């Protein structure tokens, strides 16, 4: 079940990367100066970073960290 949840989160982040809904114009401006597409991409980068951190923290296979003797 955990593999399915991680897979769905990865797929969601992948699909959200395709931000075709903001391609038409630079308006509205976020915070009065930042085009909405750029603000979306910044938020996407934060979300992708949090997902990658979560994957390495909670889903990393433990047997890969064991040292062979």
PyMOL commands that set and color helices and strands:
alter all, ss='L'
color gray80, all
select helices_A, chain A and resi 2-16+20-22+36-58+62-64
alter helices_A, ss='H'
color red, helices_A
select strands_A, chain A and resi 29-30+34-35
alter strands_A, ss='S'
color yellow, strands_A
deselect
rebuild
show_as cartoon
